[in-house]
Amino acid sequence: MDISSVNFESGWKIIKEEAIDKIEKYLDENVVEINNNLFNAAEYTRLYTVVYNMCAKKTPFCYSKEVYRKYGESLSTYAVNKIKPHLKEADNLKKTKALIDAWYKYSFYTNWMNKFLHYLDRYYVEYNSSLCLKAYTKNIFKLTLFDETRECIKSIIYNIYDSMRTSDDKDNEKLFRDIVFLYNELDKESAEKMYESDIEKKILENVETYYNKEGNNWIQNLSFHDYIILIENSIEKEYEKNKSLEVNNDTCEKVTNIIVRILIYDKLNLLLDNKENIYNLLKDNNLNSLRRTYILFSYFSEAIDGLKKIIGEYIKAEGNKLKEKYISLSMSINNNIDTPTYESNKNSNIADQKNEYILCEYIHDLIKLHDYYHNMFNFSFVNISNNEIDANFKECLKDYFESFVEHEDEYFSTVKLLVLYADNILTIKNNKEDMQLPDVKNDEDGDYVKHEMKTIINTDELKNDYNKIGNKEGYIGSLNDIRQIRKENDDADSTCDTNIIETDYLIKKMSDIVSIFNYISNKESFFEYYRIYLANRLINNMYISINVEKKFIENLYFLCGSQYTSKLGGMIQNIINNKILNEKFYNYINRNNSNGEIILPNLTNFDENYENNFFSVKILNKGYWPALEKTSMKLSENFNKYILSYTEYYKAENKNKKLEWIYELSEVVFKYFINNRPYYLYCNLISAEIFLLFNKYKYINYDIIKEELQIDLKTFKDNMHSSLYYHKIIYSDDDSINWDTSNFYINENFSYTNQNVYIKKTTTLLSKEHEKTKDDKSMAIEAAIVRIMKTHKRLFYDQIFDHVKKVLSTFSPSNQAIEKKIDLLVEREYIQKEENSQVYVYIP
């Protein structure tokens, strides 16, 4: 037959005989194989061409409508006559299985026919707004076969799903998957959402019933740890089962949500009321259980808030316990301590109070505590979406650490201890036996650092004048001797730079200090203390490296800005500039020392450490440095000529700058032989002038000192105190020392374990001006509270704190300081507290 010009009857006859009859015969005689190639290419082409010729012509020769209708009739006839009789089984399970078999046969039928009739989808369906062939054929299956069997399927879904908790029936598992597949296929072309109403609903009902029953038993009989693990295992088990049953992803998620709601949310009060459950996980460092708990609790904001609060309270309790331990220790120390004096053999101008070394362990333990919980949070409370610590727990760690880290009273200051700890890290540790330095530098009441200039004076010319100290061969050593000492020390410093600066240890330590610094509100006090200790390191060449100091200051700058760190940066820059200034001075002396009064070595091979070898000056800008104690003194000619020479040079270079000399912080080195052992005595210029008087007098007393040097009694006492009581370089015959009248002699039997002896004053860099600043701040807090109460008349307790911190934002007073001032003003009747409330009222 010519298929190029067929009418509807002849064309449909070809389709019926060559396609429909062949498919139905195959389905009647064989087990369906979905991928069976029932038609070859030639047959497929012929059938498609027939359909095309029937549907591609213009009216009245276009038979698309008739073909579309006839296809539906054929499918309906096949479904009713050939399939439906097999669905009359009495058992619901057998009916369901028969329907699944029918679906696969029906799908085989429609898949082939839809290929042959595909041209209908291209034009007829689109232009007539009819159902596409897939939707059309599925709708026929639903109306003729599925709707009558739907209730049977719904009745067995619950039981099949429930049975798979206890048994591993492969047949039921396959049947369940087929049912899910059938529903999903029918739902694709329908808006009825049959899967949700028939399958998902039954699954969720089963899960709800099961876990409501089991959950009550579990929470009563299991520990918190085991309970959380069982929940996790249940979720995983249900998820794996649902995936094997090929249920929809939304259903899997809903099942998980139901389990978590029943086992966590509905029992949240029981889980959170017993805080020991969480405490035990923290005590045992059970990170895996904490991680499980966080993941399960994260489904509900109330659960996360409760968990966060419990963990925060535990951290706060641990922190307060640690703090109270050191506060008690501090009070005990202060109740049994004598007046501190400088008794350590170290190159420092800050008085040594060894008991504070112990208190610095608080910062060390605080860092350990912080690292412990930060690492715990970083493992257990990480948000999966961004791989960072959950914002709730970041806030928890910050808030609760802030609540206990900072403490300020007369015995114990977190801010000061943090500075001491930083000073210990950033102070050079020399391994040479004769240059032992302690690990921590402690602070006492003293003077602010001010504009100052440091002098280091060593010269060959002086040795002939001072070669009979205490009838021993003592003199300010030759330049070569001094250079050797300095070079040894500089080599050690250079090695320290190379081996320590870039080490992970030092970077980690600085990071640790910054992490604790973040929790301190009184940052201004930190920088006041830090400036004192930085000045001490820089003036006495005790810093590990300028680069290390700069790096730490940069870290502080990124946190607080230039308003806090600009002075620290200026101090560092002064030290860097001094090398150039001293080099210029030596060149100036070479050009202008025509009379030979200033004896300098050959400067042709000037090395970078030369300023430490002979005579050098540190120029410090008054605006950057803390205030320094100044003492006027009559200098001997041998010292004074260097001072005058440098003053002349400096004024020539800087005509509009004022130069002041700080003798207390200068350094002079004596090489002193006793019993054929050389000692190097490091002292300031005032002490040096006093010692050199022993070349002129057999003994000295204050009358001689006053006449020769024109210094006051306090300066004399401060500079010679450690020489008398600690080092015992001098002695007196008096049983009771009277600094006004006692005579002092050189100790000819002097002996000391270290070759280098540091003779420092008993005063410190930290001055009374620092304490005065504290008093000023204390008065500022009082004044702020009074002004605020006078303005508002009546405020809640917390509101007073907020207003005071806002007004005094420049130095952020601590909560303890404000609280003390409120109590003080109540006692002084400036304000009063209303009974049974947290409201304070201003008293006019």
HELIX and SHEET records of a PDB file:
HELIX    1   1 PHE A    8  ILE A   15  1                                   8    
HELIX    2   2 LYS A   16  ILE A   20  3                                   5    
HELIX    3   3 ASP A   21  GLU A   29  1                                   9    
HELIX    4   4 ALA A   41  CYS A   55  1                                  15    
HELIX    5   5 SER A   64  TYR A   78  1                                  15    
HELIX    6   6 ALA A   79  ILE A   83  3                                   5    
HELIX    7   7 LYS A   84  LEU A   87  5                                   4    
HELIX    8   8 ASN A   92  PHE A  116  1                                  25    
HELIX    9   9 HIS A  118  ARG A  122  1                                   5    
HELIX   10  10 TYR A  124  ASN A  128  1                                   5    
HELIX   11  11 LEU A  133  PHE A  141  1                                   9    
HELIX   12  12 LYS A  142  PHE A  146  3                                   5    
HELIX   13  13 ASP A  147  SER A  163  1                                  17    
HELIX   14  14 LYS A  170  LYS A  188  1                                  19    
HELIX   15  15 MET A  194  MET A  194  1                                   1    
HELIX   16  16 TYR A  195  GLU A  200  3                                   6    
HELIX   17  17 LYS A  201  ASN A  221  1                                  21    
HELIX   18  18 PHE A  224  SER A  244  1                                  21    
HELIX   19  19 ASN A  249  VAL A  260  1                                  12    
HELIX   20  20 ARG A  261  TYR A  265  3                                   5    
HELIX   21  21 LEU A  268  ASP A  273  1                                   6    
HELIX   22  22 GLU A  276  LYS A  283  1                                   8    
HELIX   23  23 LEU A  287  PHE A  297  1                                  11    
HELIX   24  24 SER A  301  ASN A  335  1                                  35    
HELIX   25  25 ASN A  355  LEU A  359  1                                   5    
HELIX   26  26 GLU A  361  SER A  380  1                                  20    
HELIX   27  27 ALA A  391  VAL A  405  1                                  15    
HELIX   28  28 THR A  414  LEU A  426  1                                  13    
HELIX   29  29 GLU A  433  MET A  435  5                                   3    
HELIX   30  30 ASP A  460  LEU A  462  5                                   3    
HELIX   31  31 ILE A  469  ASN A  471  5                                   3    
HELIX   32  32 LEU A  479  ILE A  500  1                                  22    
HELIX   33  33 ASP A  504  PHE A  517  1                                  14    
HELIX   34  34 LYS A  523  ILE A  539  1                                  17    
HELIX   35  35 ILE A  546  CYS A  560  1                                  15    
HELIX   36  36 SER A  562  ASN A  592  1                                  31    
HELIX   37  37 TYR A  610  ASN A  612  5                                   3    
HELIX   38  38 GLU A  637  GLU A  653  1                                  17    
HELIX   39  39 TYR A  663  LEU A  665  5                                   3    
HELIX   40  40 LEU A  685  LEU A  692  1                                   8    
HELIX   41  41 LEU A  693  ASN A  695  5                                   3    
HELIX   42  42 TYR A  702  LEU A  709  1                                   8    
HELIX   43  43 LEU A  713  TYR A  725  1                                  13    
HELIX   44  44 LYS A  768  HIS A  792  1                                  25    
HELIX   45  45 TYR A  797  VAL A  807  1                                  11    
HELIX   46  46 ASN A  815  GLU A  827  1                                  13    
SHEET    1   A 2 VAL A 382  ASN A 383  0                                        
SHEET    2   A 2 GLU A 388  ILE A 389 -1                                        
SHEET    1   B 4 GLY A 474  TYR A 475  0                                        
SHEET    2   B 4 GLU A 667  ILE A 674 -1                                        
SHEET    3   B 4 MET A 453  ILE A 457  1                                        
SHEET    4   B 4 PHE A 615  ILE A 619 -1                                        
SHEET    1   C 4 GLY A 474  TYR A 475  0                                        
SHEET    2   C 4 GLU A 667  ILE A 674 -1                                        
SHEET    3   C 4 ARG A 677  CYS A 683 -1                                        
SHEET    4   C 4 ASN A 756  ILE A 759  1                                        
SHEET    1   D 2 ILE A 730  TYR A 731  0                                        
SHEET    2   D 2 TYR A 745  ILE A 746 -1                                        
SHEET    1   E 3 ARG A 794  PHE A 796  0                                        
SHEET    2   E 3 VAL A 839  TYR A 842 -1                                        
SHEET    3   E 3 ILE A 831  LYS A 833 -1                                        
END                                                                             
